[in-house]
């Protein structure tokens, strides 16, 4: 929630690493507008919008995605 009321300490427009912005339009915890804002402001972000998902609506898929990212980092 603090991300909505305080500066993050960096400008997302300065991000130079690959970023994936993924959000569900049915999210009731983080407004979809936040994902839309990130998609517009993070340079070259890969944006995935799920019109049928909410906040962590498929936890097993999220865990598998994170594990895949860690493996890709050599972890």
N, CA, C, O and CB atoms as a CASP TS submission, in Angstrom:
PFRMAT TS
TARGET T0000
AUTHOR 0000-0000-0000
METHOD Language model
MODEL 1
PARENT N/A
ATOM      1  N   UNK     1       0.812  -1.199   0.000  1.00  0.00           N
ATOM      2  CA  UNK     1       0.000   0.000   0.000  1.00  0.00           C
ATOM      3  C   UNK     1       0.853   1.259   0.000  1.00  0.00           C
ATOM      4  O   UNK     1       0.440   2.293  -0.525  1.00  0.00           O
ATOM      5  CB  UNK     1      -0.922   0.000   1.191  1.00  0.00           C
ATOM      6  N   UNK     2       2.044   1.175   0.589  1.00  0.00           N
ATOM      7  CA  UNK     2       2.892   2.365   0.638  1.00  0.00           C
ATOM      8  C   UNK     2       3.339   2.812  -0.745  1.00  0.00           C
ATOM      9  O   UNK     2       3.684   3.977  -0.941  1.00  0.00           O
ATOM     10  CB  UNK     2       4.104   2.104   1.504  1.00  0.00           C
ATOM     11  N   UNK     3       3.336   1.897  -1.702  1.00  0.00           N
ATOM     12  CA  UNK     3       3.725   2.265  -3.066  1.00  0.00           C
ATOM     13  C   UNK     3       2.790   3.313  -3.655  1.00  0.00           C
ATOM     14  O   UNK     3       3.154   4.018  -4.596  1.00  0.00           O
ATOM     15  CB  UNK     3       3.745   1.033  -3.958  1.00  0.00           C
ATOM     16  N   UNK     4       1.609   3.409  -3.111  1.00  0.00           N
ATOM     17  CA  UNK     4       0.650   4.387  -3.617  1.00  0.00           C
ATOM     18  C   UNK     4       0.835   5.768  -3.007  1.00  0.00           C
ATOM     19  O   UNK     4       0.346   6.750  -3.565  1.00  0.00           O
ATOM     20  CB  UNK     4      -0.748   3.910  -3.357  1.00  0.00           C
ATOM     21  N   UNK     5       1.530   5.871  -1.875  1.00  0.00           N
ATOM     22  CA  UNK     5       1.578   7.142  -1.157  1.00  0.00           C
ATOM     23  C   UNK     5       2.981   7.709  -0.953  1.00  0.00           C
ATOM     24  O   UNK     5       3.124   8.839  -0.486  1.00  0.00           O
ATOM     25  CB  UNK     5       0.933   6.975   0.163  1.00  0.00           C
ATOM     26  N   UNK     6       4.003   6.954  -1.289  1.00  0.00           N
ATOM     27  CA  UNK     6       5.374   7.418  -1.099  1.00  0.00           C
ATOM     28  C   UNK     6       6.193   7.174  -2.360  1.00  0.00           C
ATOM     29  O   UNK     6       5.923   6.234  -3.108  1.00  0.00           O
ATOM     30  CB  UNK     6       6.024   6.715   0.106  1.00  0.00           C
ATOM     31  N   UNK     7       7.189   8.016  -2.595  1.00  0.00           N
ATOM     32  CA  UNK     7       8.119   7.740  -3.705  1.00  0.00           C
ATOM     33  C   UNK     7       8.839   6.411  -3.469  1.00  0.00           C
ATOM     34  O   UNK     7       9.057   6.009  -2.326  1.00  0.00           O
ATOM     35  CB  UNK     7       9.155   8.896  -3.858  1.00  0.00           C
ATOM     36  N   UNK     8       9.201   5.744  -4.542  1.00  0.00           N
ATOM     37  CA  UNK     8       9.846   4.440  -4.445  1.00  0.00           C
ATOM     38  C   UNK     8      11.347   4.531  -4.246  1.00  0.00           C
ATOM     39  O   UNK     8      11.988   3.527  -3.936  1.00  0.00           O
ATOM     40  CB  UNK     8       9.557   3.639  -5.672  1.00  0.00           C
ATOM     41  N   UNK     9      11.919   5.713  -4.417  1.00  0.00           N
ATOM     42  CA  UNK     9      13.361   5.867  -4.277  1.00  0.00           C
ATOM     43  C   UNK     9      14.101   5.715  -5.591  1.00  0.00           C
ATOM     44  O   UNK     9      15.330   5.782  -5.618  1.00  0.00           O
ATOM     45  CB  UNK     9      13.885   4.872  -3.292  1.00  0.00           C
ATOM     46  N   UNK    10      13.380   5.512  -6.677  1.00  0.00           N
ATOM     47  CA  UNK    10      13.971   5.442  -8.009  1.00  0.00           C
ATOM     48  C   UNK    10      12.875   5.769  -9.018  1.00  0.00           C
ATOM     49  O   UNK    10      11.685   5.704  -8.712  1.00  0.00           O
ATOM     50  CB  UNK    10      14.606   4.028  -8.287  1.00  0.00           C
ATOM     51  N   UNK    11      13.300   6.117 -10.217  1.00  0.00           N
ATOM     52  CA  UNK    11      12.363   6.435 -11.293  1.00  0.00           C
ATOM     53  C   UNK    11      12.227   5.206 -12.188  1.00  0.00           C
ATOM     54  O   UNK    11      13.216   4.742 -12.756  1.00  0.00           O
ATOM     55  CB  UNK    11      12.842   7.684 -12.117  1.00  0.00           C
ATOM     56  N   UNK    12      11.022   4.679 -12.319  1.00  0.00           N
ATOM     57  CA  UNK    12      10.840   3.466 -13.133  1.00  0.00           C
ATOM     58  C   UNK    12      11.246   3.689 -14.585  1.00  0.00           C
ATOM     59  O   UNK    12      11.547   2.725 -15.290  1.00  0.00           O
ATOM     60  CB  UNK    12       9.385   3.004 -13.072  1.00  0.00           C
ATOM     61  N   UNK    13      11.260   4.930 -15.045  1.00  0.00           N
ATOM     62  CA  UNK    13      11.682   5.234 -16.421  1.00  0.00           C
ATOM     63  C   UNK    13      13.169   4.970 -16.631  1.00  0.00           C
ATOM     64  O   UNK    13      13.634   4.912 -17.769  1.00  0.00           O
ATOM     65  CB  UNK    13      11.367   6.689 -16.760  1.00  0.00           C
ATOM     66  N   UNK    14      13.922   4.809 -15.531  1.00  0.00           N
ATOM     67  CA  UNK    14      15.361   4.546 -15.625  1.00  0.00           C
ATOM     68  C   UNK    14      15.699   3.053 -15.611  1.00  0.00           C
ATOM     69  O   UNK    14      16.872   2.691 -15.698  1.00  0.00           O
ATOM     70  CB  UNK    14      16.079   5.234 -14.485  1.00  0.00           C
ATOM     71  N   UNK    15      14.711   2.200 -15.505  1.00  0.00           N
ATOM     72  CA  UNK    15      14.956   0.751 -15.484  1.00  0.00           C
ATOM     73  C   UNK    15      15.508   0.308 -16.832  1.00  0.00           C
ATOM     74  O   UNK    15      14.943   0.634 -17.876  1.00  0.00           O
ATOM     75  CB  UNK    15      13.654  -0.032 -15.145  1.00  0.00           C
ATOM     76  N   UNK    16      16.604  -0.430 -16.809  1.00  0.00           N
ATOM     77  CA  UNK    16      17.250  -0.877 -18.054  1.00  0.00           C
ATOM     78  C   UNK    16      17.358  -2.399 -18.161  1.00  0.00           C
ATOM     79  O   UNK    16      17.975  -2.908 -19.097  1.00  0.00           O
ATOM     80  CB  UNK    16      18.633  -0.270 -18.158  1.00  0.00           C
ATOM     81  N   UNK    17      16.777  -3.113 -17.230  1.00  0.00           N
ATOM     82  CA  UNK    17      16.794  -4.574 -17.280  1.00  0.00           C
ATOM     83  C   UNK    17      15.431  -5.047 -17.775  1.00  0.00           C
ATOM     84  O   UNK    17      14.457  -4.298 -17.698  1.00  0.00           O
ATOM     85  CB  UNK    17      17.134  -5.193 -15.875  1.00  0.00           C
ATOM     86  N   UNK    18      15.347  -6.271 -18.280  1.00  0.00           N
ATOM     87  CA  UNK    18      14.050  -6.773 -18.748  1.00  0.00           C
ATOM     88  C   UNK    18      13.031  -6.820 -17.606  1.00  0.00           C
ATOM     89  O   UNK    18      13.335  -7.272 -16.502  1.00  0.00           O
ATOM     90  CB  UNK    18      14.211  -8.174 -19.368  1.00  0.00           C
ATOM     91  N   UNK    19      11.835  -6.351 -17.893  1.00  0.00           N
ATOM     92  CA  UNK    19      10.763  -6.306 -16.898  1.00  0.00           C
ATOM     93  C   UNK    19       9.495  -6.862 -17.519  1.00  0.00           C
ATOM     94  O   UNK    19       9.168  -6.570 -18.669  1.00  0.00           O
ATOM     95  CB  UNK    19      10.534  -4.858 -16.377  1.00  0.00           C
ATOM     96  N   UNK    20       8.791  -7.662 -16.745  1.00  0.00           N
ATOM     97  CA  UNK    20       7.478  -8.135 -17.150  1.00  0.00           C
ATOM     98  C   UNK    20       6.456  -7.544 -16.185  1.00  0.00           C
ATOM     99  O   UNK    20       6.537  -7.750 -14.975  1.00  0.00           O
ATOM    100  CB  UNK    20       7.411  -9.702 -17.169  1.00  0.00           C
ATOM    101  N   UNK    21       5.503  -6.815 -16.732  1.00  0.00           N
ATOM    102  CA  UNK    21       4.401  -6.276 -15.942  1.00  0.00           C
ATOM    103  C   UNK    21       3.211  -7.185 -16.196  1.00  0.00           C
ATOM    104  O   UNK    21       2.718  -7.283 -17.320  1.00  0.00           O
ATOM    105  CB  UNK    21       4.079  -4.767 -16.312  1.00  0.00           C
ATOM    106  N   UNK    22       2.761  -7.842 -15.150  1.00  0.00           N
ATOM    107  CA  UNK    22       1.671  -8.809 -15.285  1.00  0.00           C
ATOM    108  C   UNK    22       0.612  -8.462 -14.250  1.00  0.00           C
ATOM    109  O   UNK    22       0.910  -8.310 -13.065  1.00  0.00           O
ATOM    110  CB  UNK    22       2.180 -10.286 -15.104  1.00  0.00           C
ATOM    111  N   UNK    23      -0.625  -8.340 -14.710  1.00  0.00           N
ATOM    112  CA  UNK    23      -1.703  -8.045 -13.763  1.00  0.00           C
ATOM    113  C   UNK    23      -3.027  -8.574 -14.272  1.00  0.00           C
ATOM    114  O   UNK    23      -3.217  -8.797 -15.468  1.00  0.00           O
ATOM    115  CB  UNK    23      -1.804  -6.539 -13.509  1.00  0.00           C
ATOM    116  N   UNK    24      -3.939  -8.771 -13.328  1.00  0.00           N
ATOM    117  CA  UNK    24      -5.283  -9.220 -13.659  1.00  0.00           C
ATOM    118  C   UNK    24      -6.266  -8.075 -13.500  1.00  0.00           C
ATOM    119  O   UNK    24      -6.177  -7.295 -12.552  1.00  0.00           O
ATOM    120  CB  UNK    24      -5.694 -10.409 -12.779  1.00  0.00           C
ATOM    121  N   UNK    25      -7.185  -7.981 -14.413  1.00  0.00           N
ATOM    122  CA  UNK    25      -8.149  -6.886 -14.352  1.00  0.00           C
ATOM    123  C   UNK    25      -9.157  -7.067 -13.229  1.00  0.00           C
ATOM    124  O   UNK    25      -9.862  -6.122 -12.878  1.00  0.00           O
ATOM    125  CB  UNK    25      -8.875  -6.761 -15.670  1.00  0.00           C
ATOM    126  N   UNK    26      -9.237  -8.270 -12.658  1.00  0.00           N
ATOM    127  CA  UNK    26     -10.156  -8.524 -11.557  1.00  0.00           C
ATOM    128  C   UNK    26      -9.512  -8.385 -10.186  1.00  0.00           C
ATOM    129  O   UNK    26     -10.113  -8.767  -9.182  1.00  0.00           O
ATOM    130  CB  UNK    26     -10.733  -9.891 -11.695  1.00  0.00           C
ATOM    131  N   UNK    27      -8.296  -7.843 -10.128  1.00  0.00           N
ATOM    132  CA  UNK    27      -7.583  -7.695  -8.859  1.00  0.00           C
ATOM    133  C   UNK    27      -8.286  -6.666  -7.980  1.00  0.00           C
ATOM    134  O   UNK    27      -8.521  -5.535  -8.406  1.00  0.00           O
ATOM    135  CB  UNK    27      -6.112  -7.282  -9.102  1.00  0.00           C
ATOM    136  N   UNK    28      -8.618  -7.059  -6.762  1.00  0.00           N
ATOM    137  CA  UNK    28      -9.275  -6.134  -5.835  1.00  0.00           C
ATOM    138  C   UNK    28      -8.288  -5.566  -4.807  1.00  0.00           C
ATOM    139  O   UNK    28      -8.653  -4.676  -4.039  1.00  0.00           O
ATOM    140  CB  UNK    28     -10.429  -6.841  -5.116  1.00  0.00           C
ATOM    141  N   UNK    29      -7.046  -6.065  -4.779  1.00  0.00           N
ATOM    142  CA  UNK    29      -6.042  -5.553  -3.849  1.00  0.00           C
ATOM    143  C   UNK    29      -5.147  -4.488  -4.479  1.00  0.00           C
ATOM    144  O   UNK    29      -4.831  -3.478  -3.850  1.00  0.00           O
ATOM    145  CB  UNK    29      -5.191  -6.691  -3.336  1.00  0.00           C
ATOM    146  N   UNK    30      -4.745  -4.724  -5.715  1.00  0.00           N
ATOM    147  CA  UNK    30      -3.926  -3.760  -6.454  1.00  0.00           C
ATOM    148  C   UNK    30      -4.727  -3.361  -7.685  1.00  0.00           C
ATOM    149  O   UNK    30      -4.978  -4.194  -8.556  1.00  0.00           O
ATOM    150  CB  UNK    30      -2.509  -4.361  -6.849  1.00  0.00           C
ATOM    151  N   UNK    31      -5.129  -2.103  -7.766  1.00  0.00           N
ATOM    152  CA  UNK    31      -5.968  -1.689  -8.890  1.00  0.00           C
ATOM    153  C   UNK    31      -5.287  -1.924 -10.240  1.00  0.00           C
ATOM    154  O   UNK    31      -4.090  -1.673 -10.374  1.00  0.00           O
ATOM    155  CB  UNK    31      -6.334  -0.220  -8.749  1.00  0.00           C
ATOM    156  N   UNK    32      -6.022  -2.396 -11.226  1.00  0.00           N
ATOM    157  CA  UNK    32      -5.444  -2.590 -12.557  1.00  0.00           C
ATOM    158  C   UNK    32      -4.791  -1.315 -13.099  1.00  0.00           C
ATOM    159  O   UNK    32      -3.857  -1.386 -13.898  1.00  0.00           O
ATOM    160  CB  UNK    32      -6.520  -3.066 -13.524  1.00  0.00           C
ATOM    161  N   UNK    33      -5.274  -0.168 -12.672  1.00  0.00           N
ATOM    162  CA  UNK    33      -4.664   1.084 -13.110  1.00  0.00           C
ATOM    163  C   UNK    33      -3.200   1.190 -12.743  1.00  0.00           C
ATOM    164  O   UNK    33      -2.437   1.873 -13.425  1.00  0.00           O
ATOM    165  CB  UNK    33      -5.403   2.242 -12.526  1.00  0.00           C
ATOM    166  N   UNK    34      -2.796   0.516 -11.666  1.00  0.00           N
ATOM    167  CA  UNK    34      -1.388   0.517 -11.273  1.00  0.00           C
ATOM    168  C   UNK    34      -0.558  -0.244 -12.318  1.00  0.00           C
ATOM    169  O   UNK    34       0.509   0.216 -12.723  1.00  0.00           O
ATOM    170  CB  UNK    34      -1.211  -0.118  -9.861  1.00  0.00           C
ATOM    171  N   UNK    35      -1.050  -1.394 -12.743  1.00  0.00           N
ATOM    172  CA  UNK    35      -0.364  -2.150 -13.793  1.00  0.00           C
ATOM    173  C   UNK    35      -0.323  -1.377 -15.101  1.00  0.00           C
ATOM    174  O   UNK    35       0.679  -1.400 -15.815  1.00  0.00           O
ATOM    175  CB  UNK    35      -1.047  -3.495 -14.010  1.00  0.00           C
ATOM    176  N   UNK    36      -1.415  -0.693 -15.409  1.00  0.00           N
ATOM    177  CA  UNK    36      -1.462   0.123 -16.633  1.00  0.00           C
ATOM    178  C   UNK    36      -0.419   1.233 -16.567  1.00  0.00           C
ATOM    179  O   UNK    36       0.263   1.513 -17.553  1.00  0.00           O
ATOM    180  CB  UNK    36      -2.876   0.729 -16.836  1.00  0.00           C
ATOM    181  N   UNK    37      -0.299   1.864 -15.395  1.00  0.00           N
ATOM    182  CA  UNK    37       0.686   2.927 -15.220  1.00  0.00           C
ATOM    183  C   UNK    37       2.103   2.382 -15.410  1.00  0.00           C
ATOM    184  O   UNK    37       2.913   2.978 -16.120  1.00  0.00           O
ATOM    185  CB  UNK    37       0.541   3.572 -13.827  1.00  0.00           C
ATOM    186  N   UNK    38       2.398   1.240 -14.765  1.00  0.00           N
ATOM    187  CA  UNK    38       3.722   0.636 -14.917  1.00  0.00           C
ATOM    188  C   UNK    38       4.000   0.296 -16.377  1.00  0.00           C
ATOM    189  O   UNK    38       5.101   0.531 -16.875  1.00  0.00           O
ATOM    190  CB  UNK    38       3.840  -0.625 -14.049  1.00  0.00           C
ATOM    191  N   UNK    39       3.012  -0.253 -17.055  1.00  0.00           N
ATOM    192  CA  UNK    39       3.177  -0.620 -18.458  1.00  0.00           C
ATOM    193  C   UNK    39       3.545   0.597 -19.311  1.00  0.00           C
ATOM    194  O   UNK    39       4.328   0.485 -20.254  1.00  0.00           O
ATOM    195  CB  UNK    39       1.894  -1.268 -18.990  1.00  0.00           C
ATOM    196  N   UNK    40       2.983   1.743 -18.980  1.00  0.00           N
ATOM    197  CA  UNK    40       3.279   2.972 -19.735  1.00  0.00           C
ATOM    198  C   UNK    40       4.625   3.585 -19.363  1.00  0.00           C
ATOM    199  O   UNK    40       5.230   4.271 -20.187  1.00  0.00           O
ATOM    200  CB  UNK    40       2.184   3.995 -19.507  1.00  0.00           C
ATOM    201  N   UNK    41       5.106   3.354 -18.148  1.00  0.00           N
ATOM    202  CA  UNK    41       6.280   4.076 -17.668  1.00  0.00           C
ATOM    203  C   UNK    41       7.567   3.274 -17.566  1.00  0.00           C
ATOM    204  O   UNK    41       8.643   3.864 -17.471  1.00  0.00           O
ATOM    205  CB  UNK    41       5.983   4.631 -16.360  1.00  0.00           C
ATOM    206  N   UNK    42       7.493   1.949 -17.581  1.00  0.00           N
ATOM    207  CA  UNK    42       8.709   1.134 -17.546  1.00  0.00           C
ATOM    208  C   UNK    42       9.135   0.874 -18.990  1.00  0.00           C
ATOM    209  O   UNK    42       8.402   0.241 -19.749  1.00  0.00           O
ATOM    210  CB  UNK    42       8.478  -0.221 -16.763  1.00  0.00           C
ATOM    211  N   UNK    43      10.310   1.357 -19.369  1.00  0.00           N
ATOM    212  CA  UNK    43      10.750   1.214 -20.761  1.00  0.00           C
ATOM    213  C   UNK    43      10.820  -0.248 -21.211  1.00  0.00           C
ATOM    214  O   UNK    43      11.367  -1.103 -20.514  1.00  0.00           O
ATOM    215  CB  UNK    43      12.109   1.865 -20.940  1.00  0.00           C
ATOM    216  N   UNK    44      10.268  -0.507 -22.366  1.00  0.00           N
ATOM    217  CA  UNK    44      10.345  -1.825 -23.005  1.00  0.00           C
ATOM    218  C   UNK    44       9.789  -2.964 -22.161  1.00  0.00           C
ATOM    219  O   UNK    44      10.179  -4.116 -22.349  1.00  0.00           O
ATOM    220  CB  UNK    44      11.762  -2.126 -23.346  1.00  0.00           C
ATOM    221  N   UNK    45       8.894  -2.665 -21.246  1.00  0.00           N
ATOM    222  CA  UNK    45       8.310  -3.717 -20.416  1.00  0.00           C
ATOM    223  C   UNK    45       7.454  -4.644 -21.266  1.00  0.00           C
ATOM    224  O   UNK    45       6.750  -4.200 -22.173  1.00  0.00           O
ATOM    225  CB  UNK    45       7.471  -3.111 -19.275  1.00  0.00           C
ATOM    226  N   UNK    46       7.521  -5.906 -20.971  1.00  0.00           N
ATOM    227  CA  UNK    46       6.618  -6.882 -21.578  1.00  0.00           C
ATOM    228  C   UNK    46       5.368  -6.894 -20.701  1.00  0.00           C
ATOM    229  O   UNK    46       5.450  -7.156 -19.501  1.00  0.00           O
ATOM    230  CB  UNK    46       7.284  -8.335 -21.691  1.00  0.00           C
ATOM    231  N   UNK    47       4.232  -6.615 -21.288  1.00  0.00           N
ATOM    232  CA  UNK    47       2.995  -6.461 -20.522  1.00  0.00           C
ATOM    233  C   UNK    47       2.054  -7.626 -20.806  1.00  0.00           C
ATOM    234  O   UNK    47       1.759  -7.942 -21.958  1.00  0.00           O
ATOM    235  CB  UNK    47       2.306  -5.118 -20.858  1.00  0.00           C
ATOM    236  N   UNK    48       1.590  -8.256 -19.729  1.00  0.00           N
ATOM    237  CA  UNK    48       0.637  -9.355 -19.841  1.00  0.00           C
ATOM    238  C   UNK    48      -0.560  -9.007 -18.964  1.00  0.00           C
ATOM    239  O   UNK    48      -0.437  -8.865 -17.748  1.00  0.00           O
ATOM    240  CB  UNK    48       1.282 -10.733 -19.418  1.00  0.00           C
ATOM    241  N   UNK    49      -1.709  -8.875 -19.598  1.00  0.00           N
ATOM    242  CA  UNK    49      -2.943  -8.553 -18.877  1.00  0.00           C
ATOM    243  C   UNK    49      -3.861  -9.766 -18.948  1.00  0.00           C
ATOM    244  O   UNK    49      -4.144 -10.275 -20.032  1.00  0.00           O
ATOM    245  CB  UNK    49      -3.643  -7.277 -19.475  1.00  0.00           C
ATOM    246  N   UNK    50      -4.320 -10.223 -17.801  1.00  0.00           N
ATOM    247  CA  UNK    50      -5.241 -11.357 -17.742  1.00  0.00           C
ATOM    248  C   UNK    50      -6.619 -10.831 -17.342  1.00  0.00           C
ATOM    249  O   UNK    50      -6.835 -10.415 -16.204  1.00  0.00           O
ATOM    250  CB  UNK    50      -4.737 -12.453 -16.732  1.00  0.00           C
ATOM    251  N   UNK    51      -7.532 -10.859 -18.289  1.00  0.00           N
ATOM    252  CA  UNK    51      -8.882 -10.342 -18.051  1.00  0.00           C
ATOM    253  C   UNK    51      -9.708 -11.217 -17.120  1.00  0.00           C
ATOM    254  O   UNK    51     -10.814 -10.839 -16.734  1.00  0.00           O
ATOM    255  CB  UNK    51      -9.604 -10.192 -19.357  1.00  0.00           C
ATOM    256  N   UNK    52      -9.179 -12.390 -16.752  1.00  0.00           N
ATOM    257  CA  UNK    52      -9.938 -13.316 -15.913  1.00  0.00           C
ATOM    258  C   UNK    52      -9.285 -13.538 -14.549  1.00  0.00           C
ATOM    259  O   UNK    52      -9.776 -14.340 -13.755  1.00  0.00           O
ATOM    260  CB  UNK    52     -10.096 -14.644 -16.624  1.00  0.00           C
ATOM    261  N   UNK    53      -8.184 -12.836 -14.270  1.00  0.00           N
ATOM    262  CA  UNK    53      -7.439 -13.087 -13.032  1.00  0.00           C
ATOM    263  C   UNK    53      -7.628 -11.963 -12.030  1.00  0.00           C
ATOM    264  O   UNK    53      -7.952 -10.827 -12.374  1.00  0.00           O
ATOM    265  CB  UNK    53      -5.956 -13.265 -13.330  1.00  0.00           C
ATOM    266  N   UNK    54      -7.412 -12.330 -10.783  1.00  0.00           N
ATOM    267  CA  UNK    54      -7.386 -11.366  -9.689  1.00  0.00           C
ATOM    268  C   UNK    54      -6.000 -11.356  -9.091  1.00  0.00           C
ATOM    269  O   UNK    54      -5.022 -11.649  -9.778  1.00  0.00           O
ATOM    270  CB  UNK    54      -8.450 -11.698  -8.614  1.00  0.00           C
ATOM    271  N   UNK    55      -5.906 -11.024  -7.822  1.00  0.00           N
ATOM    272  CA  UNK    55      -4.628 -10.953  -7.128  1.00  0.00           C
ATOM    273  C   UNK    55      -4.173 -12.365  -6.755  1.00  0.00           C
ATOM    274  O   UNK    55      -4.804 -13.030  -5.934  1.00  0.00           O
ATOM    275  CB  UNK    55      -4.735 -10.056  -5.864  1.00  0.00           C
ATOM    276  N   UNK    56      -3.082 -12.813  -7.361  1.00  0.00           N
ATOM    277  CA  UNK    56      -2.553 -14.163  -7.118  1.00  0.00           C
ATOM    278  C   UNK    56      -3.640 -15.225  -7.223  1.00  0.00           C
ATOM    279  O   UNK    56      -3.737 -16.117  -6.380  1.00  0.00           O
ATOM    280  CB  UNK    56      -1.897 -14.234  -5.741  1.00  0.00           C
ATOM    281  N   UNK    57      -4.449 -15.117  -8.259  1.00  0.00           N
ATOM    282  CA  UNK    57      -5.579 -16.042  -8.403  1.00  0.00           C
ATOM    283  C   UNK    57      -5.136 -17.468  -8.722  1.00  0.00           C
ATOM    284  O   UNK    57      -5.905 -18.409  -8.530  1.00  0.00           O
ATOM    285  CB  UNK    57      -6.511 -15.549  -9.490  1.00  0.00           C
ATOM    286  N   UNK    58      -3.914 -17.636  -9.202  1.00  0.00           N
ATOM    287  CA  UNK    58      -3.386 -18.971  -9.475  1.00  0.00           C
ATOM    288  C   UNK    58      -2.015 -19.103  -8.810  1.00  0.00           C
ATOM    289  O   UNK    58      -0.995 -19.022  -9.495  1.00  0.00           O
ATOM    290  CB  UNK    58      -3.289 -19.236 -11.016  1.00  0.00           C
ATOM    291  N   UNK    59      -1.969 -19.303  -7.497  1.00  0.00           N
ATOM    292  CA  UNK    59      -0.682 -19.295  -6.783  1.00  0.00           C
ATOM    293  C   UNK    59       0.312 -20.335  -7.290  1.00  0.00           C
ATOM    294  O   UNK    59       1.515 -20.072  -7.296  1.00  0.00           O
ATOM    295  CB  UNK    59      -0.918 -19.523  -5.318  1.00  0.00           C
ATOM    296  N   UNK    60      -0.150 -21.495  -7.711  1.00  0.00           N
ATOM    297  CA  UNK    60       0.779 -22.513  -8.214  1.00  0.00           C
ATOM    298  C   UNK    60       1.477 -22.037  -9.486  1.00  0.00           C
ATOM    299  O   UNK    60       2.669 -22.286  -9.671  1.00  0.00           O
ATOM    300  CB  UNK    60       0.035 -23.833  -8.484  1.00  0.00           C
ATOM    301  N   UNK    61       0.746 -21.360 -10.354  1.00  0.00           N
ATOM    302  CA  UNK    61       1.355 -20.821 -11.580  1.00  0.00           C
ATOM    303  C   UNK    61       2.370 -19.736 -11.243  1.00  0.00           C
ATOM    304  O   UNK    61       3.433 -19.667 -11.859  1.00  0.00           O
ATOM    305  CB  UNK    61       0.271 -20.258 -12.526  1.00  0.00           C
ATOM    306  N   UNK    62       2.051 -18.894 -10.275  1.00  0.00           N
ATOM    307  CA  UNK    62       2.979 -17.836  -9.876  1.00  0.00           C
ATOM    308  C   UNK    62       4.259 -18.431  -9.302  1.00  0.00           C
ATOM    309  O   UNK    62       5.355 -17.967  -9.618  1.00  0.00           O
ATOM    310  CB  UNK    62       2.323 -16.901  -8.849  1.00  0.00           C
ATOM    311  N   UNK    63       4.131 -19.440  -8.474  1.00  0.00           N
ATOM    312  CA  UNK    63       5.305 -20.093  -7.903  1.00  0.00           C
ATOM    313  C   UNK    63       6.164 -20.712  -9.005  1.00  0.00           C
ATOM    314  O   UNK    63       7.387 -20.571  -8.986  1.00  0.00           O
ATOM    315  CB  UNK    63       4.883 -21.168  -6.887  1.00  0.00           C
ATOM    316  N   UNK    64       5.547 -21.383  -9.946  1.00  0.00           N
ATOM    317  CA  UNK    64       6.293 -21.992 -11.056  1.00  0.00           C
ATOM    318  C   UNK    64       7.022 -20.919 -11.871  1.00  0.00           C
ATOM    319  O   UNK    64       8.163 -21.126 -12.285  1.00  0.00           O
ATOM    320  CB  UNK    64       5.339 -22.801 -11.973  1.00  0.00           C
ATOM    321  N   UNK    65       6.370 -19.770 -12.101  1.00  0.00           N
ATOM    322  CA  UNK    65       6.992 -18.670 -12.831  1.00  0.00           C
ATOM    323  C   UNK    65       8.208 -18.142 -12.085  1.00  0.00           C
ATOM    324  O   UNK    65       9.256 -17.910 -12.688  1.00  0.00           O
ATOM    325  CB  UNK    65       5.985 -17.544 -13.060  1.00  0.00           C
ATOM    326  N   UNK    66       8.075 -17.952 -10.780  1.00  0.00           N
ATOM    327  CA  UNK    66       9.199 -17.459  -9.984  1.00  0.00           C
ATOM    328  C   UNK    66      10.341 -18.454  -9.967  1.00  0.00           C
ATOM    329  O   UNK    66      11.503 -18.059 -10.059  1.00  0.00           O
ATOM    330  CB  UNK    66       8.754 -17.159  -8.560  1.00  0.00           C
ATOM    331  N   UNK    67      10.035 -19.737  -9.853  1.00  0.00           N
ATOM    332  CA  UNK    67      11.072 -20.756  -9.868  1.00  0.00           C
ATOM    333  C   UNK    67      11.813 -20.752 -11.205  1.00  0.00           C
ATOM    334  O   UNK    67      13.031 -20.921 -11.251  1.00  0.00           O
ATOM    335  CB  UNK    67      10.467 -22.139  -9.596  1.00  0.00           C
ATOM    336  N   UNK    68      11.070 -20.559 -12.280  1.00  0.00           N
ATOM    337  CA  UNK    68      11.677 -20.489 -13.605  1.00  0.00           C
ATOM    338  C   UNK    68      12.627 -19.298 -13.714  1.00  0.00           C
ATOM    339  O   UNK    68      13.707 -19.402 -14.297  1.00  0.00           O
ATOM    340  CB  UNK    68      10.593 -20.398 -14.681  1.00  0.00           C
ATOM    341  N   UNK    69      12.209 -18.167 -13.145  1.00  0.00           N
ATOM    342  CA  UNK    69      13.085 -16.989 -13.167  1.00  0.00           C
ATOM    343  C   UNK    69      14.357 -17.236 -12.385  1.00  0.00           C
ATOM    344  O   UNK    69      15.440 -16.851 -12.826  1.00  0.00           O
ATOM    345  CB  UNK    69      12.362 -15.769 -12.604  1.00  0.00           C
ATOM    346  N   UNK    70      14.243 -17.872 -11.232  1.00  0.00           N
ATOM    347  CA  UNK    70      15.417 -18.160 -10.414  1.00  0.00           C
ATOM    348  C   UNK    70      16.364 -19.107 -11.158  1.00  0.00           C
ATOM    349  O   UNK    70      17.578 -18.901 -11.155  1.00  0.00           O
ATOM    350  CB  UNK    70      14.995 -18.773  -9.059  1.00  0.00           C
ATOM    351  N   UNK    71      15.815 -20.133 -11.789  1.00  0.00           N
ATOM    352  CA  UNK    71      16.643 -21.060 -12.556  1.00  0.00           C
ATOM    353  C   UNK    71      17.368 -20.325 -13.676  1.00  0.00           C
ATOM    354  O   UNK    71      18.527 -20.618 -13.970  1.00  0.00           O
ATOM    355  CB  UNK    71      15.787 -22.201 -13.132  1.00  0.00           C
ATOM    356  N   UNK    72      16.684 -19.368 -14.301  1.00  0.00           N
ATOM    357  CA  UNK    72      17.294 -18.594 -15.371  1.00  0.00           C
ATOM    358  C   UNK    72      18.446 -17.717 -14.899  1.00  0.00           C
ATOM    359  O   UNK    72      19.300 -17.314 -15.690  1.00  0.00           O
ATOM    360  CB  UNK    72      16.257 -17.742 -16.027  1.00  0.00           C
ATOM    361  N   UNK    73      18.460 -17.427 -13.604  1.00  0.00           N
ATOM    362  CA  UNK    73      19.539 -16.638 -13.015  1.00  0.00           C
ATOM    363  C   UNK    73      20.688 -17.519 -12.517  1.00  0.00           C
ATOM    364  O   UNK    73      21.675 -17.030 -11.967  1.00  0.00           O
ATOM    365  CB  UNK    73      19.000 -15.795 -11.868  1.00  0.00           C
ATOM    366  N   UNK    74      20.533 -18.818 -12.721  1.00  0.00           N
ATOM    367  CA  UNK    74      21.567 -19.743 -12.275  1.00  0.00           C
ATOM    368  C   UNK    74      21.392 -20.220 -10.855  1.00  0.00           C
ATOM    369  O   UNK    74      22.299 -20.822 -10.280  1.00  0.00           O
ATOM    370  CB  UNK    74      22.889 -19.109 -12.407  1.00  0.00           C
ATOM    371  N   UNK    75      20.196 -19.947 -10.267  1.00  0.00           N
ATOM    372  CA  UNK    75      19.965 -20.313  -8.869  1.00  0.00           C
ATOM    373  C   UNK    75      19.330 -21.641  -8.690  1.00  0.00           C
ATOM    374  O   UNK    75      19.085 -22.061  -7.560  1.00  0.00           O
ATOM    375  CB  UNK    75      19.134 -19.309  -8.214  1.00  0.00           C
TER
END
